[in-house]
Amino acid sequence: MHEADRIALIRSLDLLSLAGHPELDRIVSLAAFAFRVKTVLISLVDEVDQHFLSCVGTELRGSSREISVCTYAIEQDDIYEVCDLTADPLFARNPLVTQAPCMRFYAGAPLVLGDGYKVGTICLIDYAPRRLDDVEREQLRSFAHLVVGQISLLRSMGRRDPVTGLANRQQLAWDLRESLRHASPGIPALSYLCIIDVLDLASAHRLNQALGVAPVESIIRQLGYRLTDALGDTARLYHVGVTRFAFVLANVAEGDVAAVLEDLRERLSEPVVSSGLTLQAVFHAGVASFSADDAADVLRRAVTAMHASLETGATWCAYDRDRDARLQRHYRLATQVERALETHEFSLMYQPRLRLSTGRLRSVEALLRWRHPEYGDIAPDEFIPVIEGTTLMPLVTRWVLRQALVQLQAWEQQGVVLDISVNLSGADFRDGQLPDYVAGLAREFGVAPPRLELEVTEGEWLRDKGRVAAQLAALQAQGFNIAIDDFGAGYSNFSYLNELPATTIKIDRGLLAGIETSERRARLVRTVLKLSAELGYRTVAEGVESPEQMARLREWQCDEAQGYLVSRPLTPEALVALLRQQADAEGVPLAGAGRDGPV
């Protein structure tokens, strides 16, 4: 094999990326023990240097090819042994022999790949003359075979993607650690890690189902080839996810990063063909700068930036520290939900609903609140989506249901009778046990089913009609009221309105905005109210904040109103105080200021 061919092979197979691998380290340690030598090396030799993939007995990670004994060993077909280097004319003046470490003995076996190519050696070094016997020579051959087998295994399983043949995420993580280890602290952030998503994952999954894996893999390979060609010698490409690639740009300005990404986007804009299908790639990239001080976390930061690109639809996004801080906070909140339940950090507030035909309070909606010991009061818009993203949402919902019915009992003991509404999440329907649990809870507290209303959003209904609808129908059949919350917030479709197993439509505040001044908006809300009434639904307007809105809703015969104009969410004590104040104003007992009392 020619020298140039061997060097090209070492580079094409990316063998240097295996440096320091634990499995290779175990082999050299075992060889040092077996042969009773102080130094063992697994090395590769290129046109300038000898690189140690693994070693024991030296702190060096390589040496000059010019003084390397392995340069001679790699040319042999079998073991190359020099019993006393000081007595051999080739090495007697070698600085490794005449100076520290003062080598005296060398024995090396070439590493021959399955196709016959020699890429390196495993060698034994000692500091006194010696000679291997036949058994030891056979053992050294066995160690060489072991190294070659391990290299092949690591290449095929550890750091190469099987679809594209590119270095994978593990290799990227290794290279980033190496850059951190070799870089000097305090160097400015001159390097950038870029991660690119090139194919819509949902589309890829549909193609897998329709055509099998091969066409999708072909598309990904083609896109990987395009990126590799476009980057050229600028950067090494890694395949870090099913549809995701990454590369590092070193010692460049941020403007250069943008130019590279724009060039890559243009290269991927050409359609890709597989199995007779012509598909269009996507391009969403995340970019995170790093230096020697923060390279360890750069992969996560780049992924965070890429997800920002996906969420916003931008071509690429740079890492945003504030966004990351929010994500980290949300993660901490998600891990603290169970503790919050145990330590009574959660509580309920209650927002009244006004019956517009009588001007009386009819019911309240139970609203979950979280007073965190570190963050203080956390907005529901922040923590509820966090909990919904965990498996704990059903546990929290059941806590809310129980606390709400406990509060109903407490109010009744004070002479206040109100209905109550509780919000449900899509996660509450997953195990199919919700109807039985709610019915059992109502029996436990002696609450008539019509006094408990359960709210579900349009989005939950549309995402899983069958599972959700069946359980809502079971609840409705037992007498519980079912409300469709946030109607008009984005999913509204009159064609399915008649199918909803519900008793109440809660019109989203966004639909009410502008009904005082916009005739078009007013006509829309009036039509929704009329159609809902004709279909037999009770209607509730949410987010009512002005007397003008209230007047129009009364005129259009909306059943109930909820919002700051009626009342902000109140503690149980504040709600009773409000009812008592209004009862006194009307000259009626407190018991008359609840469900049927005047307001």
Backbone torsions as a table, in degrees:
resi	resn	phi	psi	omega
1	MET	NA	130.9	179.1
2	HIS	-68.7	150.8	-179.5
3	GLU	-57.5	-44.6	-178.6
4	ALA	-63.1	-37.4	179.8
5	ASP	-66.0	-41.0	-179.9
6	ARG	-63.6	-43.0	-179.7
7	ILE	-63.5	-41.4	178.3
8	ALA	-63.8	-37.7	179.6
9	LEU	-65.3	-43.7	178.8
10	ILE	-57.4	-41.1	-178.8
11	ARG	-72.8	-43.1	-176.9
12	SER	-66.4	-35.5	178.5
13	LEU	-83.2	-6.2	178.4
14	ASP	56.8	42.0	-176.0
15	LEU	-66.5	-29.1	-179.3
16	LEU	-63.9	-20.7	179.5
17	SER	-68.6	-13.4	-179.8
18	LEU	-84.4	-2.1	-177.1
19	ALA	-56.7	132.3	176.3
20	GLY	79.6	9.2	-178.7
21	HIS	-67.1	137.2	-176.5
22	PRO	-56.6	-35.5	-178.8
23	GLU	-66.7	-38.3	176.5
24	LEU	-69.5	-36.1	177.0
25	ASP	-61.9	-36.7	179.1
26	ARG	-66.3	-37.9	-178.9
27	ILE	-64.0	-46.0	-178.4
28	VAL	-67.7	-34.5	177.8
29	SER	-66.6	-40.8	178.4
30	LEU	-65.7	-39.9	179.4
31	ALA	-65.1	-41.0	178.6
32	ALA	-60.7	-38.7	178.4
33	PHE	-70.1	-44.3	-174.7
34	ALA	-65.6	-37.4	-175.6
35	PHE	-99.2	-4.3	179.2
36	ARG	57.5	47.5	175.6
37	VAL	-117.5	159.1	-176.4
38	LYS	-86.1	-26.4	-174.8
39	THR	-132.7	132.3	173.7
40	VAL	-133.4	136.5	-179.2
41	LEU	-126.9	142.4	161.6
42	ILE	-111.4	116.1	-170.0
43	SER	-133.6	154.9	171.5
44	LEU	-118.4	145.3	-178.2
45	VAL	-121.8	122.3	174.8
46	ASP	-108.5	-161.4	-172.4
47	GLU	-72.9	-16.2	-176.6
48	VAL	-122.6	-41.3	-168.7
49	ASP	-128.6	160.8	167.4
50	GLN	-104.5	125.2	-176.9
51	HIS	-109.2	131.5	179.5
52	PHE	-92.1	112.2	173.3
53	LEU	-69.8	-34.2	177.2
54	SER	-157.9	151.1	-178.8
55	CYS	-158.7	157.0	171.8
56	VAL	-137.9	141.0	179.3
57	GLY	92.5	6.7	176.3
58	THR	-153.1	148.3	176.4
59	GLU	-89.2	-9.1	-178.0
60	LEU	-71.0	153.3	175.3
61	ARG	-115.2	8.0	178.5
62	GLY	169.5	177.9	178.2
63	SER	-154.6	173.5	176.9
64	SER	-71.0	138.6	176.3
65	ARG	-58.6	-32.4	-174.0
66	GLU	-61.0	-31.8	-177.4
67	ILE	-108.4	6.4	-176.0
68	SER	-80.2	126.4	175.0
69	VAL	-70.1	-28.7	-180.0
70	CYS	-62.0	-22.3	177.1
71	THR	-58.2	-34.7	178.2
72	TYR	-82.4	-38.4	-176.2
73	ALA	-64.5	-34.5	-175.2
74	ILE	-69.8	-18.3	-179.9
75	GLU	-84.4	-9.1	-175.1
76	GLN	-88.1	159.1	176.1
77	ASP	-90.4	-13.5	179.7
78	ASP	-142.2	-163.3	-175.6
79	ILE	-64.9	135.3	176.2
80	TYR	-108.4	116.8	-173.9
81	GLU	-125.6	133.8	173.0
82	VAL	-124.3	109.2	-172.9
83	CYS	-68.9	-35.9	178.7
84	ASP	-141.9	104.6	-176.5
85	LEU	-63.4	-29.4	-178.6
86	THR	-70.5	-20.5	-178.6
87	ALA	-97.9	-1.2	-178.3
88	ASP	-99.1	125.9	-177.2
89	PRO	-57.7	-30.6	-179.1
90	LEU	-67.7	-28.2	-169.9
91	PHE	-124.2	-3.3	-175.8
92	ALA	-59.1	-30.5	-179.7
93	ARG	-101.4	5.6	-179.8
94	ASN	-64.6	130.2	-178.6
95	PRO	-60.0	-24.7	176.9
96	LEU	-71.7	-18.1	178.8
97	VAL	-96.9	-43.1	-176.4
98	THR	-82.1	-21.0	-179.9
99	GLN	-125.8	176.7	177.8
100	ALA	-55.4	132.3	16.4
101	PRO	-92.6	8.8	176.1
102	CYS	60.2	57.5	178.7
103	MET	-65.4	142.3	176.4
104	ARG	-122.9	-34.5	-176.2
105	PHE	-122.3	141.6	178.0
106	TYR	-144.4	134.9	171.1
107	ALA	-143.6	123.9	-177.0
108	GLY	-132.5	142.0	176.5
109	ALA	-116.4	133.1	-179.4
110	PRO	-68.5	148.1	175.3
111	LEU	-97.1	111.6	-173.7
112	VAL	-112.4	118.6	178.7
113	LEU	-71.7	170.7	-175.4
114	GLY	-59.5	-27.0	-179.7
115	ASP	-90.1	8.6	176.6
116	GLY	91.9	-1.7	-178.8
117	TYR	-80.6	132.8	176.4
118	LYS	-92.1	126.3	-175.3
119	VAL	-118.5	-13.7	-177.6
120	GLY	-179.0	-161.4	-179.6
121	THR	-142.9	159.8	159.7
122	ILE	-114.4	126.5	-172.9
123	CYS	-131.8	150.9	176.9
124	LEU	-107.5	134.6	179.8
125	ILE	-130.0	133.4	175.7
126	ASP	-135.5	174.6	-169.8
127	TYR	-120.7	23.5	171.2
128	ALA	-149.4	149.6	-179.5
129	PRO	-61.2	145.4	175.4
130	ARG	-163.1	173.2	179.8
131	ARG	-141.3	136.8	176.7
132	LEU	-78.9	140.0	172.0
133	ASP	-87.4	179.1	-175.1
134	ASP	-62.3	-39.5	179.2
135	VAL	-63.6	-43.6	-179.3
136	GLU	-66.1	-36.2	178.2
137	ARG	-65.2	-39.5	177.9
138	GLU	-67.0	-36.4	177.0
139	GLN	-63.9	-40.1	179.5
140	LEU	-65.7	-38.9	174.6
141	ARG	-59.7	-41.7	179.3
142	SER	-63.6	-39.5	177.3
143	PHE	-63.9	-38.2	177.9
144	ALA	-62.1	-44.2	177.0
145	HIS	-61.9	-39.1	179.3
146	LEU	-62.6	-42.8	178.9
147	VAL	-63.3	-46.1	179.8
148	VAL	-60.5	-42.7	178.7
149	GLY	-63.2	-40.1	-179.7
150	GLN	-68.6	-39.6	177.9
151	ILE	-61.6	-44.4	179.3
152	SER	-62.2	-41.1	180.0
153	LEU	-65.1	-44.5	-179.1
154	LEU	-64.9	-38.2	179.2
155	ARG	-64.9	-40.0	-174.3
156	SER	-81.9	-27.9	-172.2
157	MET	-115.2	-29.7	-168.1
158	GLY	-91.6	-49.5	-167.2
159	ARG	-130.1	18.2	178.1
160	ARG	-125.9	135.2	174.9
161	ASP	-76.5	129.3	-175.8
162	PRO	-70.0	-19.9	-178.1
163	VAL	-82.7	-50.1	-174.8
164	THR	-99.7	-17.2	-175.0
165	GLY	76.9	2.1	179.8
166	LEU	-81.4	159.5	172.5
167	ALA	-57.3	143.0	-174.6
168	ASN	-102.4	-168.6	-176.7
169	ARG	-63.4	-37.4	178.7
170	GLN	-62.1	-39.1	178.3
171	GLN	-67.7	-39.4	177.6
172	LEU	-60.6	-46.0	179.6
173	ALA	-60.4	-40.8	178.0
174	TRP	-62.9	-46.5	-178.7
175	ASP	-63.7	-36.7	177.6
176	LEU	-66.5	-39.9	177.3
177	ARG	-63.2	-40.4	178.7
178	GLU	-64.0	-39.9	178.3
179	SER	-63.6	-35.0	177.5
180	LEU	-69.0	-40.0	-177.0
181	ARG	-68.2	-35.9	-174.9
182	HIS	-92.7	-16.2	-176.9
183	ALA	-80.0	158.7	177.7
184	SER	-91.6	132.1	178.9
185	PRO	-58.8	149.3	176.6
186	GLY	87.9	-2.1	177.9
187	ILE	-70.1	136.1	179.9
188	PRO	-59.1	159.1	-177.9
189	ALA	-72.4	90.3	-177.2
190	LEU	-107.0	-3.5	-178.3
191	SER	-114.8	151.7	-177.2
192	TYR	-134.7	130.6	172.0
193	LEU	-96.6	126.6	-179.2
194	CYS	-116.9	130.5	175.5
195	ILE	-121.0	130.8	-174.2
196	ILE	-121.7	132.7	170.2
197	ASP	-99.7	124.7	-170.6
198	VAL	-112.5	-5.7	-176.4
199	LEU	-150.2	133.9	177.6
200	ASP	-61.2	121.2	-173.5
201	LEU	-65.4	-36.5	178.3
202	ALA	-63.8	-39.9	177.3
203	SER	-64.8	-40.0	178.6
204	ALA	-61.9	-40.7	179.1
205	HIS	-65.7	-38.1	178.0
206	ARG	-65.5	-39.4	177.6
207	LEU	-64.3	-40.3	177.1
208	ASN	-56.6	-43.3	-178.4
209	GLN	-68.4	-37.3	-174.9
210	ALA	-82.7	-39.3	-171.2
211	LEU	-120.0	-9.6	-175.1
212	GLY	95.8	-179.9	-173.0
213	VAL	-76.3	-36.0	-170.7
214	ALA	-55.4	-47.8	-179.5
215	PRO	-61.7	-38.1	179.1
216	VAL	-66.3	-43.5	177.8
217	GLU	-62.0	-37.0	177.6
218	SER	-62.0	-43.1	178.9
219	ILE	-61.8	-45.3	-178.0
220	ILE	-64.9	-39.8	177.3
221	ARG	-62.1	-45.2	-179.5
222	GLN	-60.3	-42.5	179.3
223	LEU	-67.4	-36.2	175.7
224	GLY	-63.6	-41.2	177.5
225	TYR	-62.3	-41.7	179.4
226	ARG	-60.8	-45.2	-179.8
227	LEU	-64.5	-41.2	179.1
228	THR	-61.5	-46.3	179.0
229	ASP	-62.8	-40.8	-177.8
230	ALA	-67.0	-37.9	-179.4
231	LEU	-75.6	-32.7	179.9
232	GLY	55.8	-129.0	179.1
233	ASP	-87.3	1.4	-177.0
234	THR	-66.4	-41.3	-176.2
235	ALA	-159.0	156.2	176.0
236	ARG	-87.1	135.2	-178.7
237	LEU	-95.3	136.5	176.4
238	TYR	-117.7	144.4	174.0
239	HIS	-102.0	103.8	-168.1
240	VAL	-107.8	-3.4	178.5
241	GLY	-162.3	174.5	-177.0
242	VAL	-52.7	-47.7	-177.7
243	THR	-119.4	21.1	-172.0
244	ARG	-125.3	138.7	178.6
245	PHE	-126.1	158.7	-178.6
246	ALA	-143.5	156.9	174.2
247	PHE	-158.5	162.4	-179.4
248	VAL	-116.7	129.9	173.7
249	LEU	-105.9	116.5	-175.8
250	ALA	-103.5	143.1	174.5
251	ASN	54.5	48.6	177.4
252	VAL	-129.4	160.1	175.6
253	ALA	-85.4	160.5	-178.3
254	GLU	-61.9	-33.7	177.6
255	GLY	-63.4	-33.3	176.9
256	ASP	-68.6	-34.7	177.3
257	VAL	-61.2	-46.0	179.6
258	ALA	-60.5	-38.8	179.9
259	ALA	-66.7	-40.8	178.5
260	VAL	-63.7	-44.7	-179.6
261	LEU	-64.0	-38.9	179.2
262	GLU	-65.6	-39.3	177.5
263	ASP	-64.0	-42.0	178.9
264	LEU	-65.2	-39.5	178.6
265	ARG	-60.6	-42.2	178.9
266	GLU	-65.9	-38.5	179.1
267	ARG	-63.6	-35.1	-179.0
268	LEU	-85.5	-5.9	-177.5
269	SER	-73.2	-19.6	176.9
270	GLU	-71.2	136.1	-179.7
271	PRO	-59.1	155.8	177.7
272	VAL	-118.7	141.1	-173.7
273	VAL	-115.6	133.9	175.0
274	SER	-153.7	131.4	178.7
275	SER	53.3	38.9	177.6
276	GLY	80.8	-0.9	179.5
277	LEU	-101.4	139.3	174.6
278	THR	-107.1	118.0	-175.6
279	LEU	-120.4	156.5	179.4
280	GLN	-109.0	126.2	176.8
281	ALA	-71.9	159.2	171.4
282	VAL	-107.2	171.7	179.2
283	PHE	-148.2	106.5	174.4
284	HIS	-134.5	122.2	-174.0
285	ALA	-124.6	148.1	172.0
286	GLY	-120.0	140.4	-175.6
287	VAL	-128.7	130.8	176.0
288	ALA	-132.2	125.8	176.6
289	SER	-81.3	154.6	178.3
290	PHE	-155.1	158.2	175.7
291	SER	-135.2	-171.0	179.9
292	ALA	-63.4	-21.5	-175.5
293	ASP	-83.0	-20.3	-173.9
294	ASP	-141.1	21.7	-177.7
295	ALA	-66.8	-25.6	-174.0
296	ALA	-62.3	-27.9	-175.4
297	ASP	-106.9	6.7	-169.9
298	VAL	-69.3	-32.3	-179.1
299	LEU	-62.1	-45.5	178.3
300	ARG	-63.4	-40.3	-178.5
301	ARG	-66.7	-37.5	177.9
302	ALA	-66.9	-39.6	176.6
303	VAL	-63.2	-41.1	177.0
304	THR	-58.7	-43.6	179.1
305	ALA	-65.9	-38.6	179.4
306	MET	-64.6	-39.7	177.9
307	HIS	-66.2	-31.7	174.2
308	ALA	-63.2	-39.3	176.7
309	SER	-63.2	-43.8	178.4
310	LEU	-62.3	-42.8	-176.1
311	GLU	-70.0	-35.1	-176.8
312	THR	-93.1	-15.1	-176.4
313	GLY	81.0	6.8	-179.7
314	ALA	-73.7	154.1	176.5
315	THR	-61.7	-45.0	175.8
316	TRP	-153.6	154.7	178.7
317	CYS	-132.9	138.8	171.9
318	ALA	-82.2	155.8	178.5
319	TYR	-58.2	131.5	-178.2
320	ASP	-113.7	113.5	-177.0
321	ARG	-63.0	-38.1	-179.1
322	ASP	-67.1	-42.5	178.2
323	ARG	-63.1	-41.0	178.8
324	ASP	-62.9	-40.2	178.9
325	ALA	-61.4	-38.0	177.4
326	ARG	-65.7	-42.0	178.6
327	LEU	-62.5	-42.4	178.8
328	GLN	-64.4	-40.0	177.4
329	ARG	-62.9	-44.1	179.7
330	HIS	-62.5	-37.8	177.7
331	TYR	-63.3	-43.9	179.2
332	ARG	-62.7	-40.6	178.3
333	LEU	-61.7	-42.4	-178.3
334	ALA	-61.2	-33.9	-178.8
335	THR	-80.7	-7.9	-175.0
336	GLN	-110.3	8.4	-176.7
337	VAL	-64.4	-47.8	-178.8
338	GLU	-62.0	-41.5	176.8
339	ARG	-61.5	-39.6	-179.3
340	ALA	-62.9	-37.1	176.3
341	LEU	-65.7	-41.3	-177.2
342	GLU	-70.6	-32.8	-175.5
343	THR	-100.9	12.7	173.3
344	HIS	61.5	38.2	175.1
345	GLU	-79.1	-22.6	177.8
346	PHE	-85.7	148.4	174.2
347	SER	-150.5	170.5	178.3
348	LEU	-115.7	138.1	167.9
349	MET	-111.1	161.9	-172.9
350	TYR	-133.3	121.5	179.2
351	GLN	-105.4	122.2	-177.0
352	PRO	-69.2	153.1	171.7
353	ARG	-118.6	134.6	-174.0
354	LEU	-103.3	129.1	173.6
355	ARG	-79.8	115.3	-171.8
356	LEU	-71.4	-27.6	-178.0
357	SER	-72.2	-26.2	-176.7
358	THR	-117.5	-15.2	-176.1
359	GLY	72.6	25.8	-177.4
360	ARG	-116.9	150.3	173.7
361	LEU	-70.8	130.3	-178.6
362	ARG	-107.8	-39.6	-174.0
363	SER	-159.1	177.9	176.8
364	VAL	-134.3	154.4	172.6
365	GLU	-104.5	128.3	177.9
366	ALA	-79.5	125.1	-176.7
367	LEU	-120.8	126.5	-176.2
368	LEU	-78.5	137.6	176.8
369	ARG	-129.5	150.5	-179.8
370	TRP	-131.2	116.4	172.8
371	ARG	-102.0	103.3	-174.8
372	HIS	-84.8	139.6	-177.6
373	PRO	-65.2	-23.4	179.6
374	GLU	-103.2	-42.6	-173.6
375	TYR	-94.4	-8.6	-177.1
376	GLY	77.6	-150.5	-179.2
377	ASP	-72.8	122.2	-179.0
378	ILE	-102.0	133.8	-178.5
379	ALA	-66.6	138.8	177.7
380	PRO	-57.3	-35.0	179.2
381	ASP	-61.6	-20.1	178.0
382	GLU	-91.9	-50.6	-169.8
383	PHE	-84.0	-26.9	-178.4
384	ILE	-66.9	-45.5	174.9
385	PRO	-60.0	-32.2	177.8
386	VAL	-64.2	-46.5	-179.6
387	ILE	-66.3	-37.7	179.6
388	GLU	-63.3	-23.1	178.1
389	GLY	-82.1	-0.2	178.6
390	THR	-112.4	-179.5	176.1
391	THR	-87.9	4.8	-172.9
392	LEU	-93.8	-4.0	-176.2
393	MET	-58.9	-44.5	177.9
394	PRO	-59.4	-37.1	177.8
395	LEU	-62.6	-43.2	179.7
396	VAL	-67.2	-43.1	179.8
397	THR	-60.0	-42.6	179.7
398	ARG	-66.2	-34.2	174.1
399	TRP	-63.1	-44.0	179.5
400	VAL	-62.3	-45.9	179.6
401	LEU	-58.3	-46.5	-179.1
402	ARG	-64.1	-46.0	-179.1
403	GLN	-63.5	-36.1	179.9
404	ALA	-64.9	-41.5	-179.8
405	LEU	-73.8	-32.4	172.3
406	VAL	-59.3	-41.2	-179.2
407	GLN	-69.4	-36.3	175.5
408	LEU	-57.5	-44.5	178.7
409	GLN	-61.5	-43.7	-179.1
410	ALA	-62.5	-41.0	178.5
411	TRP	-65.9	-40.6	-179.5
412	GLU	-61.1	-34.6	177.4
413	GLN	-67.1	-19.8	175.7
414	GLN	-96.8	4.7	178.4
415	GLY	86.6	13.7	-179.0
416	VAL	-107.3	123.5	180.0
417	VAL	-117.4	115.7	179.6
418	LEU	-135.5	152.3	167.4
419	ASP	-84.4	163.6	-177.0
420	ILE	-138.7	146.8	-179.1
421	SER	-121.7	137.0	-178.5
422	VAL	-128.4	137.4	179.7
423	ASN	-83.3	139.8	174.9
424	LEU	-111.4	155.7	176.1
425	SER	-113.6	159.5	177.9
426	GLY	-57.5	-33.0	179.9
427	ALA	-63.9	-24.3	-178.0
428	ASP	-68.2	-17.2	-176.6
429	PHE	-96.7	-4.2	-169.2
430	ARG	-66.5	-38.3	-175.7
431	ASP	-90.1	-3.1	177.3
432	GLY	73.2	6.9	-175.2
433	GLN	-98.3	-0.1	-173.6
434	LEU	-59.3	-48.3	-178.3
435	PRO	-57.2	-43.5	-179.9
436	ASP	-65.7	-39.6	-179.1
437	TYR	-65.4	-46.4	-178.4
438	VAL	-63.7	-43.2	179.8
439	ALA	-62.6	-42.5	178.7
440	GLY	-64.7	-38.0	179.4
441	LEU	-66.7	-41.5	178.6
442	ALA	-62.6	-41.1	177.5
443	ARG	-64.5	-40.4	-179.2
444	GLU	-59.2	-39.2	-176.8
445	PHE	-98.7	0.8	178.9
446	GLY	65.8	35.7	-179.1
447	VAL	-100.2	125.9	177.3
448	ALA	-65.7	133.2	-176.9
449	PRO	-49.8	-39.8	-178.4
450	PRO	-62.4	-14.8	-179.7
451	ARG	-83.9	-9.0	179.7
452	LEU	-112.8	122.7	177.5
453	GLU	-110.8	136.7	-179.1
454	LEU	-114.8	125.1	-175.4
455	GLU	-103.4	134.6	175.2
456	VAL	-134.5	142.1	-177.4
457	THR	-80.5	159.5	175.5
458	GLU	-56.8	-38.7	-177.2
459	GLY	-60.4	-42.8	179.4
460	GLU	-64.0	-39.5	179.7
461	TRP	-61.6	-46.5	-174.6
462	LEU	-73.8	-27.4	-178.1
463	ARG	-70.9	-31.9	-177.0
464	ASP	-149.7	71.7	-174.5
465	LYS	-54.7	-49.4	-172.6
466	GLY	-60.4	-54.6	-176.0
467	ARG	-65.1	-46.9	-177.2
468	VAL	-68.6	-46.3	-176.4
469	ALA	-61.5	-40.1	-178.8
470	ALA	-62.9	-41.2	-179.2
471	GLN	-74.1	-36.7	175.6
472	LEU	-63.7	-40.7	178.8
473	ALA	-63.2	-38.9	178.4
474	ALA	-65.0	-40.1	177.8
475	LEU	-66.0	-43.9	-179.8
476	GLN	-63.7	-37.5	179.8
477	ALA	-63.9	-25.6	178.6
478	GLN	-87.4	-1.0	175.5
479	GLY	104.4	-3.2	178.7
480	PHE	-75.5	144.7	176.4
481	ASN	-83.1	141.8	-179.4
482	ILE	-121.9	126.1	-179.8
483	ALA	-115.0	136.4	172.0
484	ILE	-92.4	110.9	-173.8
485	ASP	-86.1	155.1	174.7
486	ASP	56.9	35.3	178.6
487	PHE	-63.2	127.5	-177.9
488	GLY	96.7	4.0	-176.8
489	ALA	-82.8	-5.0	177.5
490	GLY	156.4	-19.5	-176.9
491	TYR	-108.6	-4.6	-168.0
492	SER	-53.9	134.7	179.2
493	ASN	-151.8	112.9	-176.6
494	PHE	-60.8	-23.0	-176.3
495	SER	-65.7	-25.7	179.7
496	TYR	-103.5	-0.2	-175.8
497	LEU	-58.8	-36.5	-177.6
498	ASN	-74.1	-14.2	-177.8
499	GLU	-89.2	-14.5	-171.6
500	LEU	-69.1	127.4	175.0
501	PRO	-79.7	72.8	-172.9
502	ALA	-139.2	163.2	176.8
503	THR	-113.7	-19.1	-171.9
504	THR	-136.4	140.2	171.9
505	ILE	-112.4	120.8	177.1
506	LYS	-102.2	111.9	-175.0
507	ILE	-79.8	126.4	-175.2
508	ASP	-63.3	146.5	179.8
509	ARG	-58.6	-31.3	-179.9
510	GLY	-63.9	-29.4	179.6
511	LEU	-74.6	-26.8	-179.5
512	LEU	-79.2	-24.4	-174.4
513	ALA	-57.2	123.5	175.7
514	GLY	90.8	3.4	-178.3
515	ILE	-67.7	-17.4	178.2
516	GLU	-74.2	-28.1	-172.3
517	THR	-119.1	-22.0	-176.3
518	SER	-105.2	115.4	179.8
519	GLU	-67.4	-33.2	178.4
520	ARG	-64.6	-45.7	178.8
521	ARG	-66.2	-38.8	179.0
522	ALA	-63.9	-42.0	179.8
523	ARG	-63.7	-36.9	179.0
524	LEU	-63.9	-48.5	-179.1
525	VAL	-65.8	-41.8	179.3
526	ARG	-60.2	-39.6	179.7
527	THR	-66.8	-42.2	178.5
528	VAL	-61.1	-44.1	-179.6
529	LEU	-64.0	-42.7	-178.0
530	LYS	-65.8	-46.5	-179.0
531	LEU	-64.0	-41.6	179.2
532	SER	-61.7	-42.4	-179.8
533	ALA	-64.8	-41.1	-179.4
534	GLU	-66.6	-25.9	177.4
535	LEU	-88.2	-0.3	173.8
536	GLY	91.1	16.8	179.4
537	TYR	-93.1	143.3	166.5
538	ARG	-75.7	141.5	-178.3
539	THR	-115.7	138.1	178.1
540	VAL	-129.1	127.1	177.0
541	ALA	-94.6	123.5	-179.9
542	GLU	-96.4	152.1	174.0
543	GLY	71.3	32.2	178.7
544	VAL	-75.6	122.5	-172.8
545	GLU	-129.1	-4.9	-178.1
546	SER	-135.1	150.2	176.9
547	PRO	-59.9	-31.5	179.8
548	GLU	-66.2	-41.8	175.8
549	GLN	-61.3	-44.2	-178.5
550	MET	-61.4	-42.1	-178.3
551	ALA	-63.2	-43.0	-179.9
552	ARG	-67.0	-40.1	179.4
553	LEU	-63.5	-37.7	175.8
554	ARG	-65.0	-42.2	-179.5
555	GLU	-62.1	-35.8	-177.6
556	TRP	-89.4	7.4	174.6
557	GLN	63.5	38.3	168.0
558	CYS	-67.2	140.7	-174.2
559	ASP	-74.5	-46.1	-174.1
560	GLU	-139.8	159.5	177.2
561	ALA	-131.7	145.5	179.2
562	GLN	-141.5	134.3	-179.6
563	GLY	159.7	179.8	-175.9
564	TYR	-64.1	-25.0	177.5
565	LEU	-65.7	-34.0	176.7
566	VAL	-79.6	-55.4	178.0
567	SER	-176.9	146.9	168.6
568	ARG	-73.9	165.1	173.8
569	PRO	-59.2	138.8	-173.4
570	LEU	-125.4	154.6	169.0
571	THR	-70.8	161.7	178.7
572	PRO	-55.6	-39.9	-178.9
573	GLU	-68.6	-40.9	180.0
574	ALA	-66.2	-35.3	178.9
575	LEU	-65.4	-43.0	177.7
576	VAL	-63.7	-39.1	178.4
577	ALA	-62.8	-39.9	177.8
578	LEU	-63.4	-45.0	179.1
579	LEU	-63.9	-39.1	179.3
580	ARG	-65.0	-41.9	179.0
581	GLN	-61.7	-42.8	-179.4
582	GLN	-71.8	-34.5	177.4
583	ALA	-65.2	-41.4	177.9
584	ASP	-62.3	-39.8	-179.6
585	ALA	-65.8	-31.3	-179.5
586	GLU	-89.7	-9.5	-179.5
587	GLY	70.7	34.3	179.2
588	VAL	-124.1	159.7	177.3
589	PRO	-64.3	158.9	178.4
590	LEU	-57.3	-36.3	179.7
591	ALA	-59.6	-23.6	179.2
592	GLY	-88.0	-2.4	-177.3
593	ALA	-99.2	8.7	179.2
594	GLY	-90.2	-122.6	-172.6
595	ARG	-59.7	-36.5	-176.0
596	ASP	-110.8	5.4	-176.9
597	GLY	-80.5	154.6	178.5
598	PRO	-75.7	150.7	176.0
599	VAL	-123.7	NA	NA
